[in-house]
Amino acid sequence: MGSPLRIAVLGGGRMGQSHARQILANPDTELVAIIDPATDQPARQFGVAHFPDHPSLLAQARPDAVIVATPNDLHVPTALDCLAAGVPALVEKPVGVNPQEVDELAAAVQTTGVPVLVGHHRRHHPVIGAAKQYIASGELGQLVAINALWLTRKPADYFDTWRSAAGAGVLLINLVHDIDVLRYMCGEITSVVALTSSAARGLVVEDTASLTLQFAGGALGSIIGSDAAVAPWGWDKNSGDDPYFAQEPDQPCFMIAGTRGSIQVPQLATWSYQGQADWTAPLTRDQVPLPAGGALDRQLAHFVRVARGEVPPLVSVRDAGRTIAVVDACHRAARTGQRVDVTETADRLTAPPLQAAR
């Protein structure tokens, strides 16, 4: 085994501190610094160096890799500086606040050859992997209907900082996860219809969103999300993946139905008919074995291999860009009241940059 990967965390908020704990718990990684412009408290808490900004870190104590856990609108500018310095990065979701930013970062990854993993950590969760495998097996038949719920009541002080300004909102902070997981499990999203509201909190960003999705395979989906609702439904509460949240383990957050059966996630309960499919016959409930383990530790172990050039990232910038294309389409659909096609923007993000004519 080689030397531990020396990692700095850029951002001392809740997610940055969560990453710091994961780094300390992994024998293949070493936490070397925490960057926070407002306070050195997180660095002192973890007993590591503090820098007020990432340029100071890169100039004075270049790490082997970084985790970018800054406010959303700083993800791309910060990551670009790290790539320019040759430092691999795990960039928290959302990878960017709009498709144009994602284009810029994707081009930099291609130009520099420095690896980037995007922090859609739920893809690393073994339950999501098991659900994806079950769906891919064909046991559900043709997918026809997909539903996701993310409903919670965030405390008022959550919005004291950047989370109440443009570049935040329940779509970019929270539902971006659900959109990404549905893409991962069920296939690409081709068009959207959306409504958003800020009636509950009165902020400039939405607190509630209702999304209708068309999938490439023909299925229709819906996502209802709110950070102002008292309710038990959402991955954070239902999966047990993050002890920060009070848990409601018996409640589902994803319900996926096909022509032969359906599955409930994260419980991995399935329903099907034993004989001919007929609504007068009783459904049989079964269970996909529940795998143990969480997501963040697996994501970090994967990032170590990505940073060392051993494997490609499970979530590349271009892949995560397709999720941002869906979020961007949802914002446009909510503004215009029109159905918005995702495909053109998503395909542009996926295709490599065109070479200049010679």
Secondary structure per residue as TSV (DSSP state, phi and psi in degrees):
chain	resnum	aa	ss	phi	psi
A	1	M	-	360.0	135.0
A	2	G	-	-81.0	-172.1
A	3	S	-	-68.2	149.8
A	4	P	-	-60.5	148.2
A	5	L	E	-74.3	121.9
A	6	R	E	-84.3	113.1
A	7	I	E	-118.7	135.3
A	8	A	E	-107.1	142.0
A	9	V	E	-102.5	122.9
A	10	L	E	-98.8	99.2
A	11	G	-	122.7	120.7
A	12	G	-	-102.7	19.3
A	13	G	S	-77.8	-164.3
A	14	R	H	-59.7	-46.2
A	15	M	H	-68.9	-39.1
A	16	G	H	-60.2	-42.5
A	17	Q	H	-68.1	-34.8
A	18	S	H	-62.8	-43.6
A	19	H	H	-62.6	-40.0
A	20	A	H	-60.1	-41.8
A	21	R	H	-64.1	-39.4
A	22	Q	H	-63.4	-41.6
A	23	I	H	-61.7	-43.9
A	24	L	H	-65.0	-29.8
A	25	A	H	-84.2	-10.3
A	26	N	-	-100.9	122.7
A	27	P	T	-67.8	-14.4
A	28	D	T	-92.0	3.1
A	29	T	E	-133.1	153.2
A	30	E	E	-132.3	126.2
A	31	L	E	-81.5	120.1
A	32	V	E	-110.4	-21.1
A	33	A	E	-167.3	155.1
A	34	I	E	-126.8	130.8
A	35	I	E	-104.3	126.6
A	36	D	-	-153.5	122.4
A	37	P	S	-73.0	-17.3
A	38	A	S	-95.8	-30.5
A	39	T	-	-157.6	151.2
A	40	D	S	-98.8	5.9
A	41	Q	H	-58.4	-47.3
A	42	P	H	-59.7	-40.5
A	43	A	H	-63.2	-42.7
A	44	R	H	-64.7	-39.6
A	45	Q	H	-58.8	-40.2
A	46	F	H	-95.1	-0.4
A	47	G	T	69.1	37.4
A	48	V	-	-128.5	173.4
A	49	A	E	-66.5	147.9
A	50	H	E	-114.5	136.5
A	51	F	E	-128.0	143.2
A	52	P	S	-75.2	-20.0
A	53	D	S	-156.8	164.0
A	54	H	H	-73.4	-29.3
A	55	P	H	-59.7	-38.5
A	56	S	H	-62.8	-43.5
A	57	L	H	-59.9	-50.1
A	58	L	H	-64.5	-31.0
A	59	A	H	-79.8	-33.9
A	60	Q	H	-104.8	-29.1
A	61	A	S	-149.7	62.1
A	62	R	-	-55.1	117.6
A	63	P	-	-82.3	172.4
A	64	D	S	-74.7	-28.5
A	65	A	E	-161.9	164.1
A	66	V	E	-133.6	156.1
A	67	I	E	-115.5	120.1
A	68	V	E	-92.9	105.6
A	69	A	-	-125.4	44.3
A	70	T	S	-86.4	176.5
A	71	P	-	-54.9	152.3
A	72	N	G	-51.1	-44.5
A	73	D	G	-72.4	-7.0
A	74	L	G	-101.6	-4.4
A	75	H	H	-56.7	-53.8
A	76	V	H	-69.8	-49.4
A	77	P	H	-56.4	-40.4
A	78	T	H	-66.7	-45.5
A	79	A	H	-62.7	-38.3
A	80	L	H	-60.8	-41.9
A	81	D	H	-64.0	-39.3
A	82	C	H	-67.0	-41.6
A	83	L	H	-63.5	-40.6
A	84	A	H	-61.3	-29.4
A	85	A	T	-87.9	0.5
A	86	G	T	78.5	23.3
A	87	V	-	-106.0	118.4
A	88	P	-	-60.6	151.0
A	89	A	E	-137.7	140.0
A	90	L	E	-100.1	114.0
A	91	V	E	-102.4	120.2
A	92	E	E	-58.2	155.8
A	93	K	S	-75.4	154.4
A	94	P	S	-71.5	147.0
A	95	V	S	-60.7	-30.8
A	96	G	-	-157.0	168.3
A	97	V	S	-91.3	-7.3
A	98	N	S	-157.9	164.2
A	99	P	H	-61.7	-31.4
A	100	Q	H	-63.4	-41.3
A	101	E	H	-62.1	-42.7
A	102	V	H	-62.5	-41.2
A	103	D	H	-54.5	-46.3
A	104	E	H	-63.2	-44.1
A	105	L	H	-69.0	-40.5
A	106	A	H	-61.5	-40.0
A	107	A	H	-64.2	-38.3
A	108	A	H	-67.4	-37.8
A	109	V	H	-60.9	-44.2
A	110	Q	H	-66.9	-40.4
A	111	T	H	-70.1	-44.7
A	112	T	H	-84.4	-28.0
A	113	G	-	74.6	9.4
A	114	V	-	-84.6	128.9
A	115	P	-	-74.7	146.0
A	116	V	E	-133.2	132.2
A	117	L	E	-111.4	131.4
A	118	V	E	-93.2	137.8
A	119	G	E	-82.4	49.8
A	120	H	-	-82.4	76.8
A	121	H	G	-67.3	-22.6
A	122	R	G	-62.1	-25.7
A	123	R	G	-61.8	-24.3
A	124	H	G	-84.6	-9.4
A	125	H	-	-71.3	133.1
A	126	P	H	-63.1	-27.3
A	127	V	H	-67.1	-42.9
A	128	I	H	-63.9	-40.5
A	129	G	H	-61.7	-41.1
A	130	A	H	-66.9	-40.5
A	131	A	H	-64.6	-43.7
A	132	K	H	-59.5	-44.0
A	133	Q	H	-64.4	-40.7
A	134	Y	H	-65.0	-43.3
A	135	I	H	-62.9	-43.9
A	136	A	H	-66.0	-23.2
A	137	S	T	-68.9	-17.6
A	138	G	T	90.6	2.5
A	139	E	T	-60.9	-28.5
A	140	L	T	-85.4	-8.8
A	141	G	-	76.3	-151.4
A	142	Q	S	-75.7	127.1
A	143	L	E	-65.9	135.1
A	144	V	E	-125.3	-33.2
A	145	A	E	-144.6	133.4
A	146	I	E	-135.5	131.9
A	147	N	E	-133.5	136.5
A	148	A	E	-131.1	142.1
A	149	L	E	-125.8	134.9
A	150	W	E	-142.0	98.9
A	151	L	E	-133.1	122.6
A	152	T	-	-154.6	170.9
A	153	R	B	-117.7	103.6
A	154	K	-	-79.2	146.4
A	155	P	-	-68.4	154.7
A	156	A	G	-60.6	-36.7
A	157	D	G	-71.0	-11.0
A	158	Y	G	-58.9	-29.3
A	159	F	G	-98.5	13.7
A	160	D	S	-71.8	-19.4
A	161	T	S	-110.5	-142.1
A	162	W	G	-63.7	-15.2
A	163	R	G	-73.0	-4.3
A	164	S	G	-102.5	2.9
A	165	A	S	-111.8	171.3
A	166	A	T	-54.3	141.0
A	167	G	T	97.0	-3.7
A	168	A	-	-114.6	-141.6
A	169	G	H	91.3	157.5
A	170	V	H	-63.9	-26.3
A	171	L	I	-67.7	-51.7
A	172	L	I	-79.5	-28.2
A	173	I	I	-86.3	-42.1
A	174	N	I	-115.6	-55.4
A	175	L	I	-68.3	-16.9
A	176	V	H	-57.3	-33.9
A	177	H	H	-63.4	-48.8
A	178	D	H	-66.7	-40.1
A	179	I	H	-59.9	-44.8
A	180	D	H	-64.6	-43.4
A	181	V	H	-64.9	-39.8
A	182	L	H	-65.1	-40.0
A	183	R	H	-58.4	-45.8
A	184	Y	H	-64.4	-41.4
A	185	M	H	-85.4	-35.9
A	186	C	H	-117.6	-6.3
A	187	G	-	106.3	176.4
A	188	E	-	-70.3	149.0
A	189	I	E	-97.6	127.9
A	190	T	E	-104.2	-27.8
A	191	S	E	-155.4	159.5
A	192	V	E	-141.1	153.1
A	193	V	E	-126.4	139.5
A	194	A	E	-147.8	148.1
A	195	L	E	-127.6	140.0
A	196	T	E	-131.3	158.2
A	197	S	E	-146.7	145.0
A	198	S	-	-119.8	23.2
A	199	A	T	-65.4	-32.6
A	200	A	T	-73.8	-40.1
A	201	R	T	-108.4	-21.7
A	202	G	-	71.7	24.8
A	203	L	-	-89.7	172.3
A	204	V	S	-75.3	-16.2
A	205	V	S	-105.7	156.0
A	206	E	-	-70.4	145.7
A	207	D	S	-105.0	-14.0
A	208	T	E	-141.9	141.6
A	209	A	E	-144.4	142.2
A	210	S	E	-123.8	118.3
A	211	L	E	-119.4	136.2
A	212	T	E	-116.0	129.4
A	213	L	E	-121.6	139.1
A	214	Q	E	-105.6	126.7
A	215	F	E	-97.4	154.5
A	216	A	T	-60.3	-31.2
A	217	G	T	-80.6	-1.0
A	218	G	S	105.8	-14.2
A	219	A	-	-68.0	152.7
A	220	L	E	-108.6	144.0
A	221	G	E	-136.0	162.5
A	222	S	E	-141.0	145.6
A	223	I	E	-129.8	127.0
A	224	I	E	-113.7	124.7
A	225	G	E	-138.4	143.7
A	226	S	E	-157.2	141.1
A	227	D	S	-101.0	12.7
A	228	A	B	-122.7	14.3
A	229	A	-	-109.7	140.4
A	230	V	-	-90.5	106.3
A	231	A	-	-163.0	159.3
A	232	P	S	-98.3	7.6
A	233	W	-	-104.7	126.5
A	234	G	S	158.5	146.4
A	235	W	H	-52.3	-43.8
A	236	D	H	-59.9	-37.2
A	237	K	H	-86.7	-26.6
A	238	N	H	-97.1	-19.8
A	239	S	S	-95.0	-20.6
A	240	G	-	72.8	13.4
A	241	D	-	-77.1	-23.0
A	242	D	-	-137.0	110.2
A	243	P	T	-65.8	-8.2
A	244	Y	T	-61.3	-30.4
A	245	F	S	-99.9	140.2
A	246	A	-	-61.8	140.2
A	247	Q	-	-103.0	143.6
A	248	E	-	-129.5	74.0
A	249	P	T	-69.8	-15.5
A	250	D	T	-87.5	-5.2
A	251	Q	S	-97.1	141.7
A	252	P	-	-88.6	153.5
A	253	C	S	-120.5	-18.7
A	254	F	E	-128.1	130.7
A	255	M	E	-127.8	118.5
A	256	I	E	-124.8	121.6
A	257	A	E	-123.9	139.7
A	258	G	E	-128.9	-173.5
A	259	T	S	-74.8	-12.1
A	260	R	S	-118.6	-13.9
A	261	G	E	178.7	-177.6
A	262	S	E	-145.1	161.0
A	263	I	E	-137.8	144.8
A	264	Q	E	-114.0	129.7
A	265	V	E	-121.1	136.3
A	266	P	T	-94.3	2.7
A	267	Q	T	-70.1	-22.1
A	268	L	T	61.7	29.0
A	269	A	E	-77.3	142.3
A	270	T	E	-125.4	153.7
A	271	W	E	-130.8	139.8
A	272	S	E	-160.3	169.3
A	273	Y	-	-95.7	142.2
A	274	Q	S	-78.7	-31.9
A	275	G	S	-113.5	-139.8
A	276	Q	S	-67.3	138.0
A	277	A	-	-69.5	118.2
A	278	D	-	-155.4	126.5
A	279	W	T	-66.0	-8.1
A	280	T	T	-88.4	-10.3
A	281	A	S	-93.8	149.6
A	282	P	-	-71.5	143.7
A	283	L	-	-80.7	148.6
A	284	T	E	-102.3	125.8
A	285	R	E	-93.2	135.6
A	286	D	E	-134.3	-177.7
A	287	Q	E	-141.8	123.1
A	288	V	-	-75.4	132.4
A	289	P	-	-53.3	133.1
A	290	L	-	-84.6	114.6
A	291	P	-	-76.0	151.5
A	292	A	-	-89.9	161.2
A	293	G	-	110.2	167.4
A	294	G	-	-115.0	-167.5
A	295	A	S	-105.6	-44.6
A	296	L	H	-64.1	-38.3
A	297	D	H	-67.0	-38.7
A	298	R	H	-68.0	-37.9
A	299	Q	H	-62.0	-43.4
A	300	L	H	-64.9	-43.5
A	301	A	H	-60.1	-39.4
A	302	H	H	-65.9	-41.5
A	303	F	H	-62.2	-37.0
A	304	V	H	-56.9	-44.7
A	305	R	H	-70.0	-37.0
A	306	V	H	-63.4	-47.4
A	307	A	H	-62.4	-30.9
A	308	R	T	-86.9	1.0
A	309	G	T	77.3	19.1
A	310	E	S	-85.5	-31.1
A	311	V	S	-142.4	154.8
A	312	P	-	-74.4	157.2
A	313	P	-	-68.6	138.3
A	314	L	S	-60.2	-37.3
A	315	V	S	-122.7	99.9
A	316	S	-	-81.2	169.9
A	317	V	H	-61.0	-43.4
A	318	R	H	-66.4	-39.3
A	319	D	H	-63.3	-50.2
A	320	A	H	-62.2	-28.0
A	321	G	H	-62.3	-31.0
A	322	R	H	-65.9	-34.4
A	323	T	H	-66.7	-41.8
A	324	I	H	-64.7	-34.5
A	325	A	H	-61.9	-37.2
A	326	V	H	-68.5	-44.9
A	327	V	H	-60.1	-44.9
A	328	D	H	-60.4	-41.4
A	329	A	H	-63.9	-37.5
A	330	C	H	-63.9	-43.0
A	331	H	H	-61.6	-43.2
A	332	R	H	-67.3	-39.5
A	333	A	H	-64.0	-39.1
A	334	A	H	-66.9	-37.1
A	335	R	H	-70.2	-39.8
A	336	T	H	-96.3	-19.0
A	337	G	-	74.4	13.1
A	338	Q	S	-111.0	154.8
A	339	R	-	-69.1	134.7
A	340	V	E	-120.2	130.8
A	341	D	E	-78.5	135.4
A	342	V	-	-96.3	-24.1
A	343	T	H	-59.9	-45.6
A	344	E	H	-62.1	-47.3
A	345	T	H	-64.9	-44.3
A	346	A	H	-64.5	-41.6
A	347	D	H	-65.7	-35.9
A	348	R	H	-64.4	-38.0
A	349	L	H	-69.4	-33.1
A	350	T	H	-78.0	-36.8
A	351	A	S	-69.7	144.3
A	352	P	-	-66.4	154.0
A	353	P	-	-57.7	141.4
A	354	L	-	-69.5	143.1
A	355	Q	-	-80.0	142.0
A	356	A	-	-64.7	144.7
A	357	A	-	-65.1	146.5
A	358	R	-	-116.5	360.0
